[in-house]
Amino acid sequence: MWRRSTRVLCRHVSRREYSRICPPPAKSAGPLIRVSNHIARLGPPKEGPKPRQLLSLPPFPGHPLPGKRSHEDGVVSRVTAVSWVKYYFDGIYDSTIQSHFKQGLVQMECPGLIEKEGQMKPMRKIRPSEVMEVGARVYIPVSVVESRVSRRFDCIPSGTLYPNADEIEYLQRRVKYKDSAIIVLNKPPKLPVKGNLPVHNSMDALAAAALSYGNNEGPKLVHRLDRETSGLHLMGRTKESVSLLQWLYTDFNKGKSSCQAWDDACEARYQRYWALVIGSPKEKEGLICAPLSKVLLDNGKTERVILAHQSGLEASQKAITQYRVLGPTINGCSWIELRPLTSRKHQLRVHCAEALGTPIVGDYKYGWFVHRRWKQMPHVDIEPTSGLPYKLRRPAGLDVQKGSVLSKVPLLHLHCRELVLPNIAKFLLILDQKLDNMHSAVSSKPDILRFVASMPSHMKISWNLMSSYLV
């Protein structure tokens, strides 16, 4: 009797085709009867989970990471996958990143497998404790960057000559870092950096009133962002720091100094921008080497930057930009990452519009004709893994007329997201004293500083609109 029941039990277990962990593959079912509001209708079966849109991280640079100590007592510490993801998405909650690892959503390219034509590269899931190798590329769903959008607009609505208390408090909240040498703040869009007679609420005027912090003079501009561009903005607090930063941001050939740490920190300096462009570059990543020149229009009233001709008859400036596509094309647009290697006026905007043929959304100066065609054309973009078309959803209760990609006149979608530079306050003491044995309080400070700024409201809305519907 016991053997007979055992056989029946084994026979019953062998018939089980699936478990809760691994459900059976979806079968092609016919129309189903659905009841809503006491009315029965014949409708299609429920759709399965949609594919996730993946965000590509840059290749792992190796040791040490900029702005982070990787050497302890002469031993090189290894960087795990979760540490690399947290480092790149600085400012995102650790619980959000951990949940993506627990759900198995973080993947990495498989170098041994061959990529098929028209499909994405074969990938595998990775654990948070997996050690990163140089050149390894990690993919993670775009839901990791999605965030809530505040109802307050990011620019200062003022036209007064002298800033009031609310404007001063608002600008002080935008400061991300402050020491004796520099100030780093997250500049809002539509705020001019350098003011003139008709512009009153400019960055230099507001900084002189709000960011002096007890000094006789306010901080001075070191590099400039366009009025519509948002992101990390650097200012010097003293004459020594301003002169050192201006030397650092010049494109002349800099000679080696007597301090090896300062030379290494200067080589590690870079800026990274995120931009939403119309269309998609032909190559997923590359280097743009296109010199720029300036022309005068309207009898010298306006100035425009264009790509220099190969004839060489007109004055031109060398301009180099690295770019990398972050994800697929949705609604005729794609997100890209830009890293300028030179500092030229409107360099990123001209390189995107004329060199790549994909102008930045909201850049009407260099891409007005493409904006007209883009708004009038219906877009059908295909998901690479499944071959199904994307559908841009509109979340309920979200104000899309806030300069986002769906507004009639979107704002410029260009944001300085990441900034890495030497610790100016530390190296001013080292270069002035020219001593190898510094005080322990000075030597313990990091050689490199790294900052990451969140996107403004209109870019957050565009990011959520173009990504969250797939997750």
Salt bridges, closest charged atoms under 4 A:
GLU109 OE2 - LYS121 NZ 3.68
GLU109 OE2 - ARG137 NE 3.98
GLU130 OE2 - ARG124 NH2 2.69
GLU169 OE2 - ARG173 NH1 3.81
ASP204 OD2 - LYS194 NZ 3.63
ASP226 OD1 - HIS346 NE2 3.69
ASP226 OD2 - ARG349 NH1 3.14
ASP251 OD2 - ARG344 NH1 3.30
GLU267 OE2 - LYS256 NZ 2.71
GLU285 OE2 - ARG137 NH2 2.95
GLU303 OE1 - LYS345 NZ 2.94
GLU337 OE1 - ARG272 NE 3.56
GLU337 OE1 - ARG324 NH2 3.05
ASP363 OD1 - ARG349 NH2 2.71
GLU418 OE1 - ARG272 NH1 3.13
GLU418 OE2 - ARG450 NE 2.82
ASP447 OD1 - LYS426 NZ 2.46
